[in-house]
Every structure is written in C-alpha cells, then in structure tokens.
Amino acid sequence: MKKAIVWACVMAIAGSVGFAGAYFTAQTSVPENIISAGTVAVTAAPDSGAISMENLAPGTPTSRVLTVTNTGSLPVDVSVTEAKRAGITEFYNALTCSVSTTGQPVYEGALAGMQTAPVRLAAGESAELEFAVTIPVEAPNTLVGDYVKITLYVDAAQAL
C-alpha cells in the first residue's frame, strides 16, 4: 500500500509539472506589406519612320537618331534589330549601317540582319542611337531608284 501511495504521489507530481510550466509571450503585427515585381518597358522616339531616308547616294552616309527611353523600374539592356517588310531585296542586301551612342559604336555591318550590341539604361534613362546608312560606292547602277521598307525592333531585357 505504501508503494501505491508513493506511486500515486509521483504520478501526481509528474502530471502537475506539465501543467505548472508557464512561458511569457508577446506578439505585434506589421500590416500592409506589399511585394511587387519591377517592370521592364521602353519607348522609342520618333515612334514611326525613325530612320526614313531619301536620295541616298553611294558612298555618302545619311544619319538619323532614334531616342530610346527606359520607362520601366528596372535597369535594362536595350538592343535594336530590323526586319525587311517590302522593297527590292538586292538594294536591301547592299545597304550598310553603323549605329553608335555617345560616340561608341554598337553595330557596324550590313543593314540586313542588323543587331546592335546591348546598351545599358537605368530606370528613366535615355540613349540616342545614331543610325548611319550607306550605299557602298561599289554598288551596281541597277540600284538607282530602288527602295526598302524596314521595321526596327527595340528589345529590352532586365540587366543582370
């Protein structure tokens, strides 16, 4: 019997230890937490006919400026490509093009298949891209009066 009383006391003490422990706690809240992704966006000016040119003569480059602005919230790398939409393929293939910004070349070669090197723009920053298009002096006389219609594509990718 004595053993049973001791056993009951031990069980009662063990049970009360689990319920007798107290921990102090506190909590506060921090409301209105919003997490959003940045944006990648660019504009180009002029937005139509940016490098339209008339009366090109062999060996004489004609230049036009396209202004590209980063209207997004993240820094971007901007490059420009082109695609032929209409016109004489032989004339298109003969044209050469150089593109520069702040005096630094970002492309030099044939207009057909042009793809400029990336130009880094911070959010809100602009770059003036100068396009100089030339008919080479060795171009055949058969190109007289020819034309080509192209579309420029300004691509922006988040700068890493």
C-alpha distance (Angstrom), angle and dihedral (degrees) to the residues before:
residue distance angle dihedral
M1 . . .
K2 3.73 . .
K3 3.78 87.4 .
A4 3.79 90.8 53.3
I5 3.81 92.8 51.1
V6 3.80 91.7 49.5
W7 3.79 89.7 47.3
A8 3.81 91.6 50.1
C9 3.81 90.8 48.4
V10 3.80 91.9 50.5
M11 3.81 90.5 49.5
A12 3.80 91.9 48.2
I13 3.82 91.9 49.6
A14 3.82 91.8 47.0
G15 3.80 91.2 49.0
S16 3.78 93.7 48.0
V17 3.82 92.8 49.9
G18 3.79 90.1 62.2
F19 3.80 92.2 52.0
A20 3.78 97.9 36.8
G21 3.86 96.0 62.1
A22 3.82 113.1 102.5
Y23 3.82 128.5 -172.7
F24 3.78 125.1 -166.4
T25 3.81 114.8 -131.5
A26 3.78 138.2 176.3
Q27 3.77 136.1 -174.8
T28 3.77 136.9 -167.3
S29 3.80 130.3 -176.6
V30 3.80 130.8 -132.0
P31 3.81 105.5 -161.6
E32 3.81 133.7 -169.6
N33 3.80 99.5 40.1
I34 3.80 109.2 166.9
I35 3.78 123.6 -177.2
S36 3.78 118.3 -170.0
A37 3.78 136.5 173.1
G38 3.78 121.4 -114.9
T39 3.78 121.6 -113.0
V40 3.78 134.3 -118.5
A41 3.81 113.8 -154.2
V42 3.80 136.7 143.3
T43 3.78 137.2 -174.7
A44 3.79 129.8 -159.4
A45 3.79 129.0 -151.0
P46 2.88 127.4 -124.6
D47 3.79 89.8 32.1
S48 3.81 94.7 -161.1
G49 3.79 133.2 36.2
A50 3.80 91.6 5.0
I51 3.80 95.7 160.0
S52 3.81 100.1 23.7
M53 3.82 109.5 148.1
E54 3.79 135.3 -179.1
N55 3.78 133.7 -161.9
L56 3.79 97.7 18.3
A57 3.79 112.0 -175.2
P58 3.81 124.7 -158.1
G59 3.80 112.7 -92.0
T60 3.80 95.1 11.7
P61 3.81 114.6 104.0
T62 3.79 118.2 -145.8
S63 3.80 117.4 -155.0
R64 3.78 134.5 -152.4
V65 3.82 131.1 174.1
L66 3.78 127.2 -131.4
T67 3.82 115.5 -167.7
V68 3.80 114.6 -150.2
T69 3.82 119.8 -167.0
N70 3.79 128.4 -168.0
T71 3.82 102.5 -132.9
G72 3.80 93.3 172.0
S73 3.78 128.9 89.4
L74 3.83 98.4 -116.2
P75 3.81 129.3 68.5
V76 3.81 111.6 -100.6
D77 3.78 141.7 -165.2
V78 3.81 108.9 -132.5
S79 3.80 125.1 -158.8
V80 3.80 131.5 173.7
T81 3.79 127.4 -141.4
E82 3.79 131.6 172.6
A83 3.78 140.1 -147.9
K84 3.81 130.5 -160.5
R85 3.81 113.0 -118.6
A86 3.81 102.5 173.9
G87 3.78 142.3 -16.9
I88 3.76 141.0 69.3
T89 3.80 113.2 -25.9
E90 3.83 94.4 -154.6
F91 3.82 90.0 55.5
Y92 3.82 91.7 45.3
N93 3.80 91.6 51.2
A94 3.83 91.9 49.3
L95 3.82 96.7 55.2
T96 3.78 120.5 100.0
C97 3.78 126.0 -158.3
S98 3.76 138.0 -165.9
V99 3.80 122.7 -168.2
S100 3.78 125.2 -166.5
T101 3.77 139.8 167.5
T102 3.81 124.1 -158.6
G103 3.79 87.6 -7.3
Q104 3.81 93.6 -56.8
P105 3.82 116.3 119.0
V106 3.81 116.0 -125.9
Y107 3.84 97.1 172.0
E108 3.80 138.1 16.2
G109 3.79 123.2 173.1
A110 3.77 144.4 53.9
L111 3.80 117.7 -3.1
A112 3.80 87.5 -137.2
G113 3.80 106.6 84.9
M114 3.80 94.9 8.4
Q115 3.81 116.4 172.2
T116 3.78 118.4 169.2
A117 3.76 124.8 -143.2
P118 3.82 112.4 -102.0
V119 3.80 118.5 -84.0
R120 3.82 114.3 -154.1
L121 3.82 115.9 -133.3
A122 3.80 126.1 -177.6
A123 3.81 118.4 -142.5
G124 3.82 108.2 -67.9
E125 3.82 93.5 10.6
S126 3.83 124.5 128.5
A127 3.79 134.1 -155.8
E128 3.78 128.8 -161.7
L129 3.79 110.7 -139.4
E130 3.79 112.9 -160.8
F131 3.81 114.4 -152.4
A132 3.82 116.3 -161.7
V133 3.82 112.4 -171.1
T134 3.80 122.4 -169.1
I135 3.78 139.5 -178.8
P136 3.82 103.5 -140.2
V137 3.83 115.7 -116.2
E138 3.81 89.6 -120.8
A139 3.82 92.4 57.7
P140 3.81 113.1 126.8
N141 3.79 121.0 -104.8
T142 3.81 88.2 -118.6
L143 3.84 88.5 81.1
V144 3.82 92.5 69.0
G145 3.81 109.1 127.0
D146 3.82 94.6 4.5
Y147 3.79 122.8 136.3
V148 3.77 142.5 -169.7
K149 3.80 130.7 -157.7
I150 3.81 116.2 -149.3
T151 3.79 138.0 176.4
L152 3.79 120.5 -139.2
Y153 3.80 118.0 -143.6
V154 3.80 118.3 -156.8
D155 3.80 108.7 -160.0
A156 3.79 124.5 -169.4
A157 3.78 126.3 -166.8
Q158 3.78 126.2 -177.2
A159 3.78 109.0 -94.3
L160 3.77 112.1 -118.0
